Each structure stands twice: as C-alpha cells, then as structure tokens.
Amino acid sequence: MRTSRPAVPLLSLTLLASVLMLAAALILQHAFGWEPCTLCVQIRLWLSLVAVLTFALLVAIRLHVRPLQLLLWPLVLASSGLAVYDNAHLVLIETGVLESFSCSPFPFYSQYLPLHEYLPGMFMSAGICGQNDYNIVGLPFTVWTLVGVTALLALLLVAATRAVRNARR
C-alpha cells in the first residue's frame, strides 16, 4: 500500500510555518502590546488546528494508518481555508468594503468552547476589528497575515495533490 510520503516534507513545513505564525502573533501581542481582535483570535484557532492536525497527519503517515489520513486531510485543509476566510474578512473590514459591525465581539466558539477562559493570553480578544494601526514595510499587518495564511493553504493544497497522485500509483 502506498502512503503520502511525498507530502511529508511539505506537511513538516506547514507545521513549522503555522507554529511560527502563532509564535509571531503572541510575541507581537505580549512583547509589543498589539491587541488581537475577534477575527484575529479566530485565525489563531484555525492556525492552532492546522498545527495539531498536521502533526497528527504526519504521525498517521509515519504509522501507515490510512483511514486516519483520509479523515485528517480534509480537516487540515478546512482549518487552513477558514484562516484565509477570516483573514480576508478582516482585510475587507479594514479597507471599508465591509462594515465593522460584521465582526462579532465574541468568537463564534466562545459559548461552546471558552478558550478565552482557559488560555486568555492566546484567545482573549481585546482589539476592535477594522482598527489596525500596525504597518510593516508600509502594508497593514493584516495584509501580511493574509499572505501568510494563503501561502499556508497553497502549501497544503500542493501537499494534498502530491499525496493523491502518489496514492493513485
């Protein structure tokens, strides 16, 4: 039986990239005082899921557990896609295309999974969606994060394509 081994280097890079993006967000928040908004916190949730699910997928590939691989691939791709969706939503609010009231003051999961109570340093939102005062090299921080999460999704799509092609052989 063939495995998704050609996808392993790209999945490893995905895991590293998602952890580094989370680390950068936490450093900017706690060392530089950049307060995340609700959508920023949701993006952190999606990146956390990408990291955890990618790690689980790498373990499943290593152990040749094909049913688990088939379950994890769509979950990893969906988590990454939702990070892109929420980040694009945030950029549209900041550019004035969408009204800021389209951003709830509470993450969608807060009533069912109160992560802001368990890990407030990571999942507590204190910023306001659409009010980004932070620029890096002349571009808003949210544009850079959109580039990052979009590249992460592209990387995962290439890895998934490699895995499917290898499984068909």
TORDRENTOR-160455 format. One line per field, with one value per residue (C-alpha): z, y, x; residue in three letters. Coordinates in nm, 4 decimals, m for minus. Layout:
BEGIN
c3: Z/...
c2: Y/...
c1: X/...
resn: ALA/...
***
This chain:
BEGIN
c3: 0.0000/m0.0937/0.1581/0.1446/0.1906/m0.0886/0.1154/0.4352/0.3674/0.2755/0.5779/0.8003/0.6519/0.7107/1.0743/1.1216/0.9428/1.1429/1.4724/1.3694/1.2719/1.6089/1.7885/1.5966/1.6864/2.0541/2.0535/1.8886/2.1440/2.4621/2.3844/2.1746/2.3008/1.9756/2.0906/1.8733/1.7592/1.7480/1.3923/1.4837/1.7682/1.5345/1.2934/1.5869/1.6487/1.2846/1.2860/1.6092/1.4477/1.1380/1.3588/1.5687/1.2764/1.0609/1.3409/1.3716/0.9938/0.9966/1.2695/1.0728/0.7628/0.9623/1.1143/0.7808/0.9259/0.6021/0.7454/0.9835/0.6970/0.4962/0.7920/0.8693/0.5190/0.4774/0.8344/0.7842/0.4529/0.6016/0.9001/0.6714/0.4404/0.7338/0.8407/0.4908/0.5025/0.8406/0.7428/0.4134/0.6092/0.8370/0.5449/0.3865/0.7126/0.7374/0.3797/0.4316/0.1926/0.4830/0.7834/1.1130/1.2749/1.0655/1.3266/1.6452/1.9776/2.0666/1.8690/1.7221/1.9511/2.2797/2.4232/2.3409/2.3881/2.6145/2.5098/2.6237/2.9793/2.9519/2.7578/2.7823/2.6748/2.3371/2.2813/2.4581/2.2113/2.3219/1.9882/1.7576/1.4121/1.1439/1.3618/1.2625/1.3413/1.2698/0.9433/0.8376/0.5389/0.4503/0.4443/0.7162/0.9359/0.8299/0.4659/0.5661/0.7673/0.4701/0.2527/0.5165/0.5639/0.1877/0.1315/0.4035/0.2259/m0.1068/0.0535/0.1922/m0.1449/m0.3126/m0.0398/m0.0799/m0.4575/m0.4129/m0.1668/m0.4049/m0.7037/m0.5024/m0.3735/m0.7320/m0.8408
c2: 0.0000/0.3427/0.6237/1.0010/1.0120/1.2704/1.5081/1.4695/1.7499/1.9934/1.8913/1.9395/2.2868/2.3542/2.2531/2.4753/2.7712/2.7521/2.7333/3.0268/3.2371/3.1650/3.2458/3.5735/3.6715/3.6013/3.7894/4.0915/4.0796/4.0209/4.1940/4.4857/4.5329/4.4560/4.3551/4.0970/4.1441/3.8668/3.7645/3.7614/3.5227/3.3031/3.2949/3.1795/2.8989/2.7884/2.8037/2.6029/2.3417/2.3363/2.2727/1.9989/1.8274/1.8432/1.6841/1.4107/1.3632/1.3261/1.0630/0.8814/0.8810/0.7540/0.4740/0.3958/0.4486/0.5231/0.5739/0.8389/1.0083/1.0197/1.1824/1.4352/1.5703/1.7458/1.8764/2.0303/2.1841/2.3195/2.4733/2.6449/2.7624/2.9088/3.1025/3.2530/3.3275/3.5030/3.6954/3.8080/3.9169/4.1216/4.2891/4.3760/4.5382/4.7374/4.8614/4.9704/4.7187/4.5569/4.7341/4.6736/4.5519/4.2339/4.1322/3.9929/4.0922/3.7219/3.4401/3.2018/2.9202/3.1176/2.9748/2.6130/2.6179/2.9069/2.9141/3.2761/3.1465/2.8537/3.0331/3.4084/3.5010/3.3432/3.3540/3.6688/3.9417/4.2997/4.4763/4.6056/4.4565/4.7049/4.9247/4.8242/5.0784/4.8394/4.8578/4.6566/4.7889/5.0160/4.7470/4.6697/4.3731/4.2005/4.2043/4.0268/3.7698/3.7159/3.6477/3.4058/3.2053/3.1988/3.0627/2.8053/2.6925/2.6765/2.4651/2.2277/2.2023/2.1094/1.8506/1.7063/1.6895/1.5013/1.2634/1.1913/1.1387/0.9028/0.7092/0.6526/0.4881
c1: 0.0000/0.1286/0.1448/0.1542/0.5312/0.5891/0.3735/0.5805/0.8338/0.5553/0.3492/0.6538/0.6981/0.3268/0.3587/0.6628/0.5001/0.1781/0.3678/0.5887/0.2857/0.1259/0.4508/0.4847/0.1270/0.1892/0.5199/0.3565/0.0757/0.2721/0.6019/0.4762/0.1201/m0.0622/m0.4125/m0.5903/m0.9485/m1.2082/m1.1221/m0.7517/m0.8311/m1.0344/m0.7392/m0.5247/m0.7723/m0.7517/m0.3713/m0.3648/m0.5870/m0.3666/m0.0638/m0.2272/m0.3979/m0.0841/0.1151/m0.1487/m0.1414/0.2364/0.2068/m0.0666/0.1547/0.4505/0.2406/0.0675/m0.2821/m0.4656/m0.8198/m0.6868/m0.5039/m0.8268/m1.0024/m0.7277/m0.6569/m0.9947/m0.9822/m0.6370/m0.7419/m1.0659/m0.8847/m0.6375/m0.9156/m1.1071/m0.7957/m0.7834/m1.1577/m1.1420/m0.8273/m0.9845/m1.2931/m1.0685/m0.8898/m1.2256/m1.3379/m1.0146/m1.0395/m1.4003/m1.5545/m1.7446/m1.8889/m1.7104/m2.0324/m1.9937/m1.7336/m1.8854/m1.7248/m1.7115/m1.5514/m1.8090/m1.6954/m1.6868/m2.0109/m1.9278/m1.5536/m1.4476/m1.0837/m1.0640/m1.1136/m0.8709/m0.5950/m0.6638/m0.3114/m0.3772/m0.7534/m0.8765/m0.9673/m0.9175/m0.8826/m1.1553/m1.1975/m1.1082/m0.8884/m0.5391/m0.2694/0.0152/0.2077/0.5087/0.7055/0.4150/0.1460/m0.1071/m0.0221/m0.3444/m0.2334/0.0869/m0.1072/m0.3400/m0.0359/0.0946/m0.2253/m0.2886/0.0633/m0.0039/m0.3219/m0.1369/0.1349/m0.1264/m0.3004/0.0293/0.0950/m0.2557/m0.2125/0.1145/m0.0488/m0.3390/m0.1083/0.1092/m0.1938/m0.3170/0.0091
resn: MET/ARG/THR/SER/ARG/PRO/ALA/VAL/PRO/LEU/LEU/SER/LEU/THR/LEU/LEU/ALA/SER/VAL/LEU/MET/LEU/ALA/ALA/ALA/LEU/ILE/LEU/GLN/HIS/ALA/PHE/GLY/TRP/GLU/PRO/CYS/THR/LEU/CYS/VAL/GLN/ILE/ARG/LEU/TRP/LEU/SER/LEU/VAL/ALA/VAL/LEU/THR/PHE/ALA/LEU/LEU/VAL/ALA/ILE/ARG/LEU/HIS/VAL/ARG/PRO/LEU/GLN/LEU/LEU/LEU/TRP/PRO/LEU/VAL/LEU/ALA/SER/SER/GLY/LEU/ALA/VAL/TYR/ASP/ASN/ALA/HIS/LEU/VAL/LEU/ILE/GLU/THR/GLY/VAL/LEU/GLU/SER/PHE/SER/CYS/SER/PRO/PHE/PRO/PHE/TYR/SER/GLN/TYR/LEU/PRO/LEU/HIS/GLU/TYR/LEU/PRO/GLY/MET/PHE/MET/SER/ALA/GLY/ILE/CYS/GLY/GLN/ASN/ASP/TYR/ASN/ILE/VAL/GLY/LEU/PRO/PHE/THR/VAL/TRP/THR/LEU/VAL/GLY/VAL/THR/ALA/LEU/LEU/ALA/LEU/LEU/LEU/VAL/ALA/ALA/THR/ARG/ALA/VAL/ARG/ASN/ALA/ARG/ARG
***
